[in-house]
Amino acid sequence: MPTRDDGYTFSLSPEVVRTPVRFRNRYGIELAGDLYLPRNRTGVRLAGLVVGGPFGAVKEQSSGLYANTMAERGFATLAFDPSYTGESGGEPRNIASPDINTEDFSAAVDFLGLHPAVDRERIGMIGICGWGGMALNAAAVDKRVKAVVASTMYDMTRVMSRGYNDTVTLEQRTQTLEQLGRQRWEDAAAGAPAYQPPYNVLRGGEAQFQIDYADYYMTPRGYHPRAVNSGNAWSQTTPLSFMNMPLLTYIKEISPRPLLLIHGENAHSRYFSENAYAAAAEPKELIIVPGARHVDLYDRLDVIPFDRLTQFFREALSS
């Protein structure tokens, strides 16, 4: 599946300079990121934004597009690959963890706050899709983050432990955990993890949202060979660490820092943002984008409300 010559799924703005960077998280894993800075900036330190997601994506996809667009609007932005994925370190590959991936966000704050172009007292966060839930968790625990946006948010701990719309029964959950336990024996015996079937390879009869995912990840629109979701896969035991760790337990503790949730009107995942909004404390805002589906907020520049994101962060990160 071809991608652009530069490996990115979007065009770099002529008003922005992009630089590859490396930094380590608290667990010693080296993370790969792209730093985006306005080309014609002055010597005044900028407000910074760390950007992550979607779940199973890489920095050359949606997070990079968000970072590029917000740098165009005057912010210093950092899009990064989470641990064990993309160009970041960590073995074995394609593993996710609500703890380590929350830490990845804070490590990105470390890096951005040490950069000479950035005012460390004015750092915000954007999480997309499954990394929206990680961003909310990171903002709750990391008081250096002054404002947070979650766009087309998934709570991955909730969907893995309870299924879509919380339809998984206790019996089904128990069966899943028993199966994951058996898989651990198999992985231990093999000395390496087994992986799930390739993601977003359509076989017929899929729900519309799965077709939408494939339209992004498996076409030139959003394909990237390093992305888990572009025909690769997570390890079979990846769900284990998500099953008993609800990400949004402390969402109220984001307050008094502002929270903005953005979701599509017709997204299958809309309830995640609506429930998070209900659980959060003020100041908070929920934007429902008319007619939009989940994946539309990955890359549709005419759909993502970047004007509101810009206003939100300018107000929240004012000096």
C-alpha positions as MATLAB code, in Angstrom:
seq = 'MPTRDDGYTFSLSPEVVRTPVRFRNRYGIELAGDLYLPRNRTGVRLAGLVVGGPFGAVKEQSSGLYANTMAERGFATLAFDPSYTGESGGEPRNIASPDINTEDFSAAVDFLGLHPAVDRERIGMIGICGWGGMALNAAAVDKRVKAVVASTMYDMTRVMSRGYNDTVTLEQRTQTLEQLGRQRWEDAAAGAPAYQPPYNVLRGGEAQFQIDYADYYMTPRGYHPRAVNSGNAWSQTTPLSFMNMPLLTYIKEISPRPLLLIHGENAHSRYFSENAYAAAAEPKELIIVPGARHVDLYDRLDVIPFDRLTQFFREALSS';
ca = [
       0.000    0.000    0.000;
       1.718    3.241   -1.094;
       2.128    6.287    1.135;
       3.416    9.745    0.353;
       7.090    9.969   -0.565;
       7.938   11.457    2.843;
       6.056    8.707    4.709;
       3.405   11.045    6.116;
      -0.314   10.928    5.376;
      -0.667   14.723    5.233;
       1.239   17.656    3.770;
       3.580   19.642    5.985;
       2.539   23.284    6.155;
       5.054   25.678    4.558;
       4.613   27.790    7.694;
       5.903   24.976    9.943;
       9.267   23.309   10.599;
       9.200   19.614   11.555;
      12.133   17.982   13.365;
      12.462   14.311   14.416;
      13.241   13.985   18.133;
      13.918   11.258   20.688;
      13.267   11.203   24.442;
      12.820    8.626   27.203;
       9.877    7.927   29.451;
      10.074    7.118   33.162;
      10.495    3.420   32.352;
      13.563    4.061   30.216;
      11.840    3.402   26.889;
      13.025    5.687   24.084;
      10.140    7.413   22.340;
      10.215    8.801   18.815;
       8.447   12.049   18.099;
       8.144   14.925   15.647;
       8.502   18.469   16.952;
       6.529   21.066   14.979;
       7.433   24.748   15.340;
       6.096   27.834   13.557;
       8.645   28.789   10.903;
       8.528   32.538   11.527;
       8.453   32.547   15.308;
      10.026   35.276   17.417;
      12.229   34.753   20.462;
       9.187   34.661   22.744;
       8.609   31.241   24.255;
       5.543   29.485   22.885;
       2.695   27.586   24.457;
       3.220   23.882   23.839;
       0.939   20.955   22.992;
       1.671   17.232   23.166;
      -0.420   15.152   20.773;
      -1.043   11.403   20.775;
      -3.274    8.884   19.071;
      -5.343    7.282   17.715;
      -5.003    3.861   19.359;
      -2.927    1.769   16.986;
      -1.745    4.733   14.894;
       1.652    6.391   14.433;
       2.873    9.989   14.440;
       2.807   10.153   10.643;
      -0.983    9.859   10.752;
      -3.632   11.773   12.697;
      -1.521   13.032   15.610;
       0.961   14.554   13.178;
      -1.841   16.241   11.267;
      -3.185   17.785   14.485;
       0.332   18.842   15.525;
       1.059   20.370   12.121;
      -2.209   22.286   12.104;
      -1.789   23.651   15.627;
       1.837   24.652   14.947;
       0.539   26.556   11.939;
      -1.581   28.465   14.453;
       1.332   29.435   16.640;
       1.892   26.549   19.079;
       4.969   24.388   19.617;
       3.631   20.852   19.186;
       4.976   17.348   19.672;
       3.415   14.262   18.079;
       4.867   10.971   19.260;
       4.751    7.217   18.810;
       3.692    5.430   22.015;
       5.949    2.831   23.611;
       6.267   -0.482   21.741;
       4.866    0.981   18.505;
       5.987    2.905   15.443;
       9.581    4.135   15.710;
       9.550    4.157   19.505;
      11.399    1.544   21.545;
      10.126   -1.307   23.658;
      10.080   -5.063   23.143;
       8.120   -7.046   22.189;
       6.438   -4.945   19.537;
       2.824   -3.796   19.324;
       1.961   -3.973   23.016;
      -0.262   -1.417   24.779;
      -0.553   -0.561   28.460;
      -2.802    2.028   30.136;
      -0.029    2.760   32.635;
       2.947    2.988   30.282;
       0.994    4.829   27.596;
      -0.259    7.377   30.128;
       3.380    7.823   31.157;
       4.284    8.397   27.486;
       2.177   11.562   27.548;
       3.966   12.853   30.645;
       7.360   12.019   29.094;
       6.331   14.127   26.098;
       5.549   16.962   28.530;
       9.042   16.489   30.008;
      10.621   16.882   26.587;
       8.507   19.805   25.464;
       8.952   21.671   28.743;
      12.748   21.463   28.451;
      12.804   22.826   24.915;
      14.088   26.430   24.728;
      11.241   27.474   22.413;
       8.555   26.426   24.915;
       7.136   28.057   28.032;
       6.849   25.072   30.377;
       4.114   26.824   32.357;
       1.884   26.805   29.255;
       1.620   23.192   28.102;
      -1.578   21.495   26.976;
      -2.463   18.070   25.656;
      -4.481   16.558   22.794;
      -5.470   12.895   22.752;
      -7.204   11.322   19.760;
      -9.405    8.195   19.835;
      -7.977    5.668   22.331;
      -5.266    8.109   23.294;
      -8.020   10.553   24.226;
      -8.712    8.432   27.299;
      -4.969    8.204   27.998;
      -4.696   12.000   27.742;
      -7.507   12.507   30.258;
      -5.803   10.092   32.642;
      -2.451   11.826   32.136;
      -3.936   15.284   32.695;
      -5.618   14.121   35.900;
      -2.334   12.892   37.384;
       0.104   15.392   35.822;
      -0.637   18.855   37.161;
       1.887   20.430   34.777;
      -0.730   20.028   32.037;
      -2.808   23.220   31.988;
      -5.555   22.147   29.563;
      -6.603   19.002   27.705;
      -8.597   18.103   24.590;
      -9.886   14.615   23.794;
     -11.071   14.223   20.199;
     -13.313   11.312   19.093;
     -12.349    9.698   22.413;
     -12.322    6.018   23.323;
     -11.938    4.762   26.886;
      -9.882    1.692   26.014;
     -10.117    0.179   29.490;
     -13.895    0.346   29.322;
     -14.294   -1.061   25.834;
     -11.821   -3.891   26.442;
     -13.322   -4.916   29.767;
     -17.017   -4.305   29.040;
     -17.322   -4.285   25.252;
     -19.119   -1.677   23.161;
     -21.998   -0.071   25.042;
     -21.078   -2.162   28.111;
     -22.741   -5.282   26.702;
     -20.222   -7.855   27.985;
     -21.605  -10.043   30.770;
     -19.643  -11.284   33.783;
     -19.681  -14.764   32.261;
     -18.238  -13.449   28.979;
     -15.603  -11.411   30.818;
     -14.596  -14.483   32.818;
     -14.300  -16.546   29.645;
     -12.089  -13.870   28.077;
      -9.809  -13.766   31.109;
      -9.553  -17.552   31.138;
      -8.627  -17.538   27.455;
      -6.008  -14.810   28.034;
      -4.555  -16.880   30.862;
      -4.225  -19.881   28.547;
      -2.575  -17.645   25.950;
      -0.006  -16.586   28.524;
       0.993  -20.249   28.933;
       1.380  -20.556   25.174;
       3.415  -17.333   24.918;
       5.633  -18.385   27.826;
       6.286  -21.739   26.221;
       7.022  -20.154   22.848;
       9.209  -17.417   24.320;
       7.364  -14.773   22.274;
       3.836  -13.350   22.120;
       1.234  -14.461   19.632;
      -0.597  -11.728   17.733;
      -4.200  -11.092   16.839;
      -5.390  -11.290   13.213;
      -4.385   -8.323   11.004;
      -6.395   -5.216   11.797;
      -8.780   -3.573    9.329;
      -8.593   -6.269    6.680;
     -12.222   -6.486    5.564;
     -13.729   -9.907    4.946;
     -17.355   -8.911    4.443;
     -20.257   -8.239    6.795;
     -18.445   -5.690    8.980;
     -20.234   -2.890   10.817;
     -20.061    0.580    9.268;
     -17.517    1.840   11.794;
     -15.172   -1.028   10.865;
     -15.553   -0.114    7.209;
     -14.729    3.485    8.162;
     -11.580    2.347    9.956;
     -10.454    0.415    6.885;
     -11.150    3.438    4.694;
      -8.634    5.360    6.785;
      -5.988    2.819    7.716;
      -5.962    0.625    4.612;
      -6.104    3.219    1.829;
      -3.671    5.972    0.789;
      -5.786    8.351    2.881;
      -4.233    7.093    6.131;
      -2.167    3.949    5.549;
       1.223    3.670    7.211;
       3.239    0.424    7.295;
       4.276    0.904   10.943;
       0.750    1.518   12.243;
      -0.755   -1.372   14.192;
      -4.095   -0.649   12.539;
      -2.735   -0.716    8.968;
      -2.837   -4.478    8.567;
      -0.667   -5.248   11.605;
      -1.931   -6.333   15.042;
      -1.651   -6.030   18.816;
      -0.425   -9.014   20.814;
      -3.202  -11.367   21.896;
      -2.577  -10.634   25.577;
      -2.588   -6.818   25.217;
      -6.106   -6.560   26.736;
      -4.924   -8.019   30.076;
      -3.601   -4.788   31.570;
      -6.738   -2.914   30.481;
      -9.242   -5.274   32.102;
      -8.897   -4.070   35.718;
      -7.683   -0.488   35.268;
     -10.419    2.093   34.567;
      -8.697    5.116   33.025;
     -11.224    7.776   33.968;
     -11.525    7.087   37.707;
     -10.008   10.475   38.580;
     -11.359   12.582   35.706;
     -12.800   15.112   38.170;
      -9.242   15.950   39.234;
      -8.539   17.595   35.882;
     -10.520   20.520   37.305;
      -9.932   23.460   37.731;
      -7.955   23.117   34.496;
     -10.203   23.243   31.417;
     -11.316   20.162   29.483;
     -12.681   20.081   25.929;
     -14.272   16.950   24.455;
     -15.023   16.726   20.724;
     -17.047   13.983   19.078;
     -18.971   13.298   15.899;
     -22.757   13.301   15.951;
     -22.935    9.956   14.135;
     -19.901    8.296   15.738;
     -20.451    4.828   17.204;
     -18.141    5.933   20.035;
     -19.993    9.125   20.935;
     -21.133    7.781   24.302;
     -17.547    7.706   25.569;
     -17.268   11.499   25.363;
     -20.785   12.080   26.649;
     -20.143    9.893   29.690;
     -16.740   11.487   30.306;
     -18.323   14.932   30.105;
     -20.959   13.942   32.664;
     -18.283   12.605   35.017;
     -15.895   15.557   34.710;
     -15.976   18.695   36.815;
     -16.099   22.258   35.525;
     -14.695   23.922   33.515;
     -15.651   21.530   30.736;
     -17.106   21.655   27.242;
     -18.494   19.033   24.870;
     -18.682   19.750   21.136;
     -20.760   17.407   18.983;
     -19.804   17.885   15.324;
     -22.932   17.637   13.131;
     -22.996   14.700   10.725;
     -19.500   13.477   11.621;
     -18.537    9.856   12.223;
     -15.686    8.614   14.396;
     -12.937    8.556   11.767;
     -13.902   11.941   10.303;
     -12.130   13.561   13.259;
      -8.867   11.811   12.370;
      -8.058   13.884    9.311;
     -10.969   15.834    7.839;
      -9.718   19.420    7.992;
     -13.178   20.673    7.062;
     -14.737   18.745    9.966;
     -12.282   18.981   12.881;
     -13.089   22.253   14.711;
      -9.544   23.612   14.714;
     -10.754   27.172   15.218;
     -12.308   26.132   18.532;
      -9.210   24.158   19.535;
      -7.095   27.227   18.835;
      -9.353   29.507   20.858;
      -9.535   26.970   23.689;
      -5.775   26.645   24.051;
      -5.071   30.342   23.549;
      -7.384   31.135   26.430;
      -6.255   28.242   28.650;
      -2.545   28.755   27.997;
      -2.443   32.534   28.049;
       0.558   33.939   29.848;
];
